[in-house]
Amino acid sequence: PGAPSLVKLNVTKNNIIGEGAEKMAKAVLATPSMIDFGGIPIKPLRDNSVTDLDLSNRTLGLPEAMVLSGLLPGAPSLVKLNVDGYAIPIDELRGTKPVEAIDLSDQSGMSVASGLIIASCLAGNEHLKSLNVDGHVLPIDELRGAKPVEAIDLSAKSLGVKSALIIASCLAGNEHLKSLNLAQNSLSGDRFDQMNAL
């Protein structure tokens, strides 16, 4: 449980990853008195009173992205979110504004934090069939098992950590997929280490 009197906390630009990011996010989410975390308006999101949120002037790390991801299910009024200077179509990613394809490949400057937020929005979206964040279309319907396939080859597609986060979020519950090839992509170095937060 979090400290009951803590209302504001800022840990931006600390490169908190892995277990530390996860523990920080859990503590913030478990603190009912928290109203602001690194510029994220916790109370308005909990009250479901935010429709448009611009955090482009903030530097969100993994703890902030995890907190935002944890708050999104309880904030269905939020339909527009800007994290890295790029609009994230929350309503389309959630499926409340049904679309079959989303192309965010022109937003190459999106951070891993945006990737985590995007991945967290996909749960329950039965309409989305494809999503592109790294320049290659991910077959969301196949990754989730909505379109049953036994093998998917995404090798040598220049996929980055954002795609990997999305792929990981889609695979849970897929009872059909037996083989997934992600060889020869860009899943290495510091960006890959940040995925340990999952």
C-alpha angles and dihedrals in degrees: 000000000000128000106280096220100046110112105162132034131170121188099154121147093023097112092230107177140159120013092354092058091047093050092046092051093047091050092050093047090048093053108090093189093058112115102164132029115179091328095315108130097229098177097049090047091050089048090050090232099127122092100165124030124185113191095157091117090058129078103228118198129187096282090055092045090050092050092048090048090051092051098046097079089059093046106065091155090069107097102154126050129172116189109154100020090285127103114242109205096224095174092054094044091050092046095239086119098039118224131155098214136031123188115196094155092113087064095070092151092068112125132230085258089062090048091054091049091048091049092050092054095057098074109110096011103132095172104059114095102167139021130184121196103144104037097277126086114244113213096230094177091055095043091052094044094243086121101038116227130154097213137032123185113203095154121141094009097126090245116173137199093284090060091045091054091050092047091050092050092050098049097067108105097012102137095174105056114093101163132036120175115201097157121142098022131123098270101128144094127024094339091057090048089057089062089068085082087079 
